[in-house]
């Protein structure tokens, strides 16, 4: 396990995973044309619509990006859990791995496969919430004798936790947790969707957490 406690492994895998995910999303968004001929907008399109086969011209790029990013976040999560002190950090690492594998599953099962896709996506969101809370707690309560990074780095988790709390709360309020990630079909697409915006905020919030911790070690 010594290799996973190397800060350089954490840095490399976080950087690679973030770049792969962003690149896949950007390519898919640039070439996206929806069912109504519309361009992609994060204001009223779910992230996963970029990977909708038969609609998104570069769906393969997006889905492959998620799969690769998820696999890269596995060693990143393990590394972070070993770099931080205590048993709780190890638990955070395990949940982080589950979150990373769920992200890969979102790419493996595109939005066309609604049942598998929704289950994978909701697993990612829930595991992501638990992971951020646990790692933030570990950072805050590090004993002075085992201080690995400044306590202030716990603040990096706040945007992701806030976005996840809002997204999951909004999904529950709408009463359709397992269908919130499906592209609108039966009714007209809203000009602005709070759920779509919240989903993008979750994606960016989790990425921001890891990117800020990139500079901590």
JODA-V38313 format. One record per residue. N is the residue number from 1. PHI is phi as a letter, one per 20 degrees, with the letter a starting at -180 (* if undefined). Layout:
# JODA-V38313
N/PHI
N/PHI
This chain:
# JODA-V38313
1/*
2/f
3/f
4/f
5/e
6/e
7/g
8/f
9/f
10/g
11/f
12/f
13/f
14/f
15/f
16/f
17/f
18/f
19/f
20/f
21/f
22/f
23/f
24/f
25/f
26/f
27/f
28/f
29/f
30/f
31/d
32/f
33/c
34/f
35/f
36/d
37/n
38/e
39/e
40/f
41/c
42/f
43/f
44/b
45/c
46/f
47/g
48/f
49/f
50/f
51/d
52/f
53/f
54/n
55/c
56/f
57/f
58/d
59/g
60/f
61/f
62/f
63/f
64/f
65/f
66/f
67/f
68/f
69/f
70/f
71/f
72/f
73/f
74/f
75/f
76/f
77/f
78/f
79/f
80/f
81/f
82/e
83/f
84/e
85/e
86/n
87/f
88/f
89/f
90/f
91/f
92/g
93/f
94/f
95/f
96/f
97/f
98/f
99/f
100/f
101/f
102/f
103/f
104/f
105/f
106/f
107/f
108/f
109/d
110/f
111/f
112/g
113/e
114/g
115/f
116/f
117/f
118/f
119/f
120/f
121/f
122/f
123/f
124/f
125/f
126/f
127/f
128/f
129/f
130/f
131/f
132/f
133/f
134/f
135/f
136/f
137/f
138/f
139/f
140/f
141/e
142/f
143/f
144/g
145/f
146/c
147/f
148/d
149/b
150/g
151/g
152/f
153/f
154/f
155/f
156/f
157/e
158/g
159/g
160/f
161/f
162/f
163/f
164/f
165/f
166/f
167/f
168/f
169/f
170/f
171/f
172/f
173/f
174/f
175/m
176/b
177/g
178/e
179/c
180/f
181/d
182/e
183/f
184/f
185/c
186/f
187/c
188/f
189/f
190/f
191/f
192/c
193/d
194/f
195/f
196/f
197/f
198/f
199/f
200/f
201/f
202/f
203/g
204/f
205/f
206/f
207/f
208/f
209/g
210/f
211/f
212/f
213/f
214/g
215/e
216/e
217/d
